[in-house]
Amino acid sequence: MRVAVLVVPAVTFAVATAALVGLARPRTLLAARLSGGPTSEAGSVRLSCVRRAVGVEDPVALAELDVQLGPHVLSTRCDDDGLAELPLPRGEVGPISIRVAHGREVLAAGRVEVSVESWRAGAHLRPARVRGGGALDGYAEVPGGALATEHTTEVRVVLRGGSGAATLDANGADLGPLRLIDGATDASPVLSLVTPITPRFTQVTLDARRGGATWQGRLPVVAGQPTLDALEARGGELHVRLVAPGRRTRAYVRVDVERGRRQARRVALTGDDRASRGETTLTDPGERPAWLVVSDSPEFSPDESTGTPLPGSATLDGRVVRDAPWLDGMPAVREADERRTRTVVRLVVALVASGALLEVFLVLDAARASRDELAAHMASLGDDAPAIGEQPRSWLPLVLGLSAIAFAFALVALLFTLRV
């Protein structure tokens, strides 16, 4: 018992201190976020792996991830950007169950349902036709609804009215050779012209003149973003070439159809300070209309993306739909971590209280043992020894045992919680 009197406070202090120091140390939390198109449509899902420490989140590469998407169980890994694209072979009717695990650690879990209608509601359309104004009735058609700075795009201009040959001039862009199409001649009442335009600034104004009448239109321009340089559809595949201003290392492409997203991919870019380029091959979705979306970010934000119709689509309008958020595992991970912290604090309090109580009863028991030893010694001296009264039956052993059990339970529970 005398040894226990010394050991109990030492163990209590060491374990409680270790637990509190562990709580004070910054803890790294891992979680997963999933986003994509409608859950009822076959396609692909974007998985993002994130790490949170000292209040800051950043992407993290994780291997050996087990992902459940409805009845489908997949194994994958998040790359250096903390991203992975997962196929959804068959859409489910109603909510689908999702679970992402990294070993024993659950990064995200829940049930999700995103309808086609709600996904379409987030579409950002860029009309290809620019009306403009002037004495001439006309419009310009920009494929995808926007030009890109320092990138050449063929623009069709239709003019009604006036007579004779037409001329085009651009403010903020360079024009290439002008040619007539659709069998038009300078004598035709309606002229359909095509000209390559290379924007140099973010504002481009196109001026047309025919027989003294004019038309003017401002063409939409996106700046500083990767864009489609060339696209060829053949053999069930889409051969894509991208270009971006300046030195870039990556861009992101996605194939959308009317009812959802079909696939997405990161494209590596290489180049110099003037421009960077990259190529990739995607699977043709086999249905139209469809769009190739090019973005600077994996979220495909409409402000940072362009959507170009695939060949064969009955539209030239651009369309970008932001990935719908499916599931964010970080709130649940943070809640579990806060719950663990509260549990550790309660167990530390319980350990210190039970340890203090046990120490008191150990001291009392040591005093009782000393008194018993003194009584036995006095009894051995015979009749000349001073008399020591007989002690009643003590409740101390029972209370001491209960205190020891409470202390052991708190100690084991705390050590187990710290290990998890």
Buried (B, 14 or more C-beta within 10 A) or exposed (E): EEEBBEEBBEBBEEBBEBBEEEBEEEEEBBBBBBBBBBBBBBBBBBBBBBBBEEEEEEBBBBEEBBBBBBEBEBEBEBBEBBBBBBBBEEBBEEEBEBBBBBEEEBBBBBEBBBEBEEBBEEBBBBBBBBEBEBBBBBBBBBBBBBBBBBBBBEBBBBBBBBEEBBEBEBEBBEBEEBEBEEEBEEEBEEBBBBBBBBBEEEEBBBBBBBBEBBBBBBBBBBBEBBBBBEBEBEEEEBBBBBBBBEEBEBBBBBBBBBBBBBBBBBBEBEBEEEBBBBEBEBEBBEEBBBBBBBBBEBBBBBEBBBBBBBBEBEEBBBBBBBBBEBBBBBEBBEEEBEEBBEBBEBBBEBBBBBBBBBBEBBEBBBEBEEEEEEBEEBEEEEEEEEEBEEEEEEEBEEBBEBBBEBBEBBBEBBBEBBEE
